[in-house]
Amino acid sequence: MSDIPAAILRAFELLFTGDADLWRIVWVSLKTTIAGLVLATPPAVLLGYVIAMYRFRGRRVAIWLAQAALSLPTVLIGLLLYLLLSRHGPLGGLHWLFAQPGIVFGQFVVALPVLLAFTLAAVQGLDERYAETAIALGAAPLQVMVRVLHEARFGVMAAVLSGFGRVISEVGCALMVGGNIEGQTRTITTAIALETSKGEFAQGIALGIVLVALALLMNGALMLLQGDAHTVRERA
């Protein structure tokens, strides 16, 4: 037990002395997470809008699948992507396995259902008169979509923040697709798992502190968004 206080002190030392290995891991995590979110946001928001606004055969099934995808274990997503990206898989020619593009692809797949489900809920929760008024004024379908998404902007931004939290904290997909290669594909969560298995707790604790700080930052941003949304509704 006496090693634990020493490990905690060492963790803060790593954080505040700018340990290169530690912050490289943080950088890889942030870079792949943000890239995955940037790629996933446009198709997820578009699909969420279409499913929420249009009536078509199979719509209930689409909503069910969008919500069910939220509960998919990331390790299962990692397994499926591993099979796709492996040498004999259909996407093996891309050579993304155990490389940063593979992790970005994995983060894209992990983020997509979160962004889709939250956008769908945000658009469904709007007053239908926003779209009806725009249509009555002669707006084109694209203009209607822009108007509706503008009104749902707080929900969409909350979806992005929630997607960021989901992606940066997952370990299964990043480990299976990235391979936890030092300096290349080692992320915060995979590094924590590795250091803990080795009995080296200092770097794991330091990375855990970074992860908690990011979680607090995301939740703070969500609270601010909720407050802004409430203010807008009161003014309306």
Disulfide bonds with the S-S distance in Angstrom:
none
